[in-house]
Every structure is written in structure tokens, then in C-alpha cells.
Amino acid sequence: MIRALYSSASAMAAQQQNLDIISNNIANINTVAYKKTRPAFQDALYSAIDARRALQPVNLQMGNGVRVAATQRHFSQGSLQQTGRPLDFAIEGEGFFVLLRPDGTLCYTRDGSFQISAEQVGERVVGRLVTPQGEYVLDINGQPMEVYNGQEVPVESFNIVTFANPEGLEAIGHNRFVMTEASGPANNVPQPTVRQGFLELSNVDLAEEMAQLILAQRAYQLSSRVLQSADEMERLANNLRE
């Protein structure tokens, strides 16, 4: 019965984490280019109740609950929304914009809501494409993209990259990701399709999230009832009299 307490408690903790993930998806339903996440559950270690010798039936094993092993990010494309703003860009298909962070490292995003930063370069003022956080958007040559004639941006000059395993990217906030060993190195997209005046919407489906929310609630409720039942059985056992 003690094992039942631990198992049901682990299930409640796992479903609480599941609920946190679902609530984060719903909270970001209007976030540009947000990619939903899902938990990956994994059973816990097993205990051998009756160890058997060779040539005997397999051991009698008992599980010890569940845990959240990982969170998986779904990079399916969201719908494109026309904004008419010349500094909004959306990638059709796979790929990420390449950004140069202030510390000199690279990060990647699908959020194409950019701005212009006017900077003095020698004797002339140059307009460079940046994110709201101030990171430079890089071109195919690895240099900050320059904006000409007010807000004319050469969309064919964007440096768009893909990864062998985009789910391995590490999210660092503000719709940005950094490369990891799991994601593999960045690979250039030969002929990317970038649409100016559009933004990619979140790929969160509210109906799907509500269904997942109900499932998580039911699983939590059932685990809570198992815990209560195990506690009641333990109480009855403790109150037995000869």
C-alpha cells in the first residue's frame, strides 16, 4: 500500500507538470511563431518482488509510478497572417532566421517581426534589421542585413537555416533557440521562401489544448482517488485489533 501511495503521488506530480505545459501553450496562443510543447512520460524503476533463479519463471516486478522524462516541441508551421507591415517576415516551410546576439553568439527564430536600427558606419548612416531585443538579423554572408530606401529589404538575402533535429534546439525565451548537440549543426536552405508583410502565427490549437487539459484533469483526479483509497486501506490496517 505504501507503494500505491508513492505511485499515485508520482502520477499527480507528473500530471501537474503536464498541466503547466498545457497552460503555457494556451498562454502563448497569440505569440508570433510560438511552437507548442508536449510532455513525454516514462515509467519509473521497477522493484523485484520475488527474485527467481535461472530456468525459473521471470521475476515478479512491481512498478513505482511515472515521471516526465522530456518535453517535445512541435515545429509544425502555423498559419500565415498578412500584416502589410514591410518589416514583418514569415518563412514558408522549414527554417529559421539567424540572429547575432550581443555576446557574439548565434541564435535562431521563426519570429519575423523585425525593426530598423540606424547606425553610424564610417561617414554614413546605415539601417540594419534587428529584433525587438536588439539582435542583428544575418544575411547569407553572415553579416547584419542592411535596409535600403527606407524599408526596402532584399528578402532573397535572408540567411535561412534548418537542423537535422529541430526538437533538440534549446529554447531561451523571446521565440529564440540555440543549437545543441542534439539538434545538430545549422544547414543553409538553398532557396527559402520568405514572405514580406506576413507573420507566422502560433501552431497552438485551442480545441486540442482543451482536450489535453480535460485528460490531464481526469488523470490527476483518478490518481488522487487511488491515493485516498491507499491511505484508507493503510488506516484500516493500522486500526486492526486481535
N, C-alpha and C positions, 0 to 999 in steps of 0.2 A: 504493500500500500504506500510505503514511503516512495517507491519508485514511481508510482502513479502520480503522486504529488509533484515530484520533480519533472516528470514528463509533461504533465498538463501545464505546469508553470512555464516550462520552456516554450510550449506552444503558444501560450498567451504572450510571452515576450516577443516571439517571432512575429505574431500577428500584429502586435503593437508597432514593430518596425515596418511591417507591410503597410499598416495604416499611415505611418509617417511618409512613406514613399508615395502612396496614392494621394495624400493631401498635398504633397509638393508638386505632383503632376497637375492637380486641379488648380493650385495656386498660380502655376505658370501657363495656364491655358491661353493667355493673351500675350505671352512673352515671344518676341520675334525669334523664329528659328529654334525654339526650345525643343529638345528631344526627350520623350518620356522614358522613364526607367521602370524596371520590374525587378522584384527580388527573386533570387534563386535559392530555394530551400534545400536543406541537406539534413539527412537523419544523423543523429548523434552516435557516439560509440555504443557498442553492444556489450552486454555483460554475459559471461558464460555461466549459466545456472547449474549445469551438470556437465563437467568435463568428461569426455569419453576417451577411451584408449583406441589404439589402432584396430581396424577391422570391425569397429562398433559403429552404430548409427551416429550421425552428425551430432555435434553439441547442441544442447538446448540453450538458445540465446534469447536475451530479452533486451529490447531497445531502451534508450534513455532519453527519448524526446527528439526535438528538432531545433535547427538553428538556421539563420540566414547566412548563407555561405558567400554570396556576392550580390551585387546589383548590376543588372544588364541594361544598357542604354540602347534604345531602338532608334536607328538613324534613318528610318523611312522618311521620305520627303513630305513636308507639309504643303498645304495649298499656297499658291502664289496670289498675293493681293496687289493690285495696281494702286500705287500711291500718287504717281505723277511727279514725285519729288526727284530731281535729277541726281541727287546724291544717295538714293536708295538703289540697292542692287540685290538680285536674287540669283542663286545658282540653280539651274535646271539639271537634275541628275545628281550624281555623286560628286563630292569635292568640298574643299574648304578654302576660304580666303587665308592668306598667310599674313601674319601680323608681326611687327618688330616691337618688342616690349622695351621700356626704358632701360632695363638692365642688360640689353643686348641679346636676350634670348628670343626664340620664336614661339608663337602660339598660333592657334588656328580657330576659325569661327565660320559659321554659316550666316551669322547676323550681318547683313549688308547695309545697315543704317549708318552711313558714314558722314563725316563733316570735313570742312576745309580748315587747314591751319596755315596761315600766312607767315612765311619765314624769310628772313634775310639771308640770301646766299650770295656772297660777294657783293656786287653792286646792284643786284636785282632782288625783287621780292618774288618768291615762289610759293604757289599754293600747293600744299600737299594733302593727300587724302589720309584722314586719321579716324579712329574710332572715338566714341564719346569719352573713353578713358585716356585718350592721347596716344595710342599705339599707331605706328605707321602701317599703312596697307602697302604691301610689297608688290612690285611688278614681276614680270617673267625673268628679269635680270637680277632680282633680289634687291632692288633699290626702291626707296619710297616713291609711290606713284604721285606724279605731278598733275595738277589740274590746270587746263588751259582755257582762255577766253571765258573767264567767269566760272562756269560749272561744266565745261565740256570735258568728259572723261573718256579716254580710249579704252572701252570695255575689253577689247582684244588683248590688252596689255596686262590684265589681271593674272597673277600667279595663283592658279588653282591646283591643289594637290589632293591626292587620295591616300588611303592607308589600307594595307592588306587586312587589318583587323581594326576597324574604327571603334569597335566596342572596347578595345584596350586603351583608348585615349583617357587621360585623366582630366576631369572637369575642374576648372579653377575659378569658376564664377564668371559673371558677365557674359554668358554664352561662349566662353573661350575654353579651349582644350590645349593640353600639351602632350607631346609624344612620349611614349613609354616603350619599354622592351616588348610588352605585349602587343602594342599597336603596330610595331614595325616602323621602318623609316617612311618619310613622305615621298610620294611619287607624283611627278608632274602629270597633269591631264593635258594631252596634246591639243585638243580642240574643245575647250569647255564652252558651255552656253551660259552666258551671264546676261540677265535681262535688266536693263536700266529702267528706273521708275517703278520697280516692283520690290516687294519684301516677301520672304517666306514666313508663313505663319507656323505656329506650334503644331506638332503632329499628335497632340493630345485629343482623344475622342472622349467627350464628356460622358456619353452613354456607356462607353466601355469602362471608364473610371468608376462610374456609379455602380455598375455591376460588380466590379472588383471590390468596391467598398462594402457592398452587401455581403459578398462572400467572406471577406475578412472579418466582418462583424459577426457573422454566423459561426465561423470557426473559433473566434475568440469566446463567444457565448458558450459553445459546446465544451471548449477546454475548461472554462470556468465551472461548468456543471460537473465535469469529471473531477476537478479539484475539490469541489464541495462534497461530492459523493465519497471520494477517498478520505477526506477529513472526517466525514460522518462515520465511515466504517472504522477508522482508527479510534474515534471516540468510543464507539460501541465496544471495540476490543479492549480498550483500557478500563471500561466500566464492568467487565465481566466478573462475576463472583462465583467461587466454587460452591 
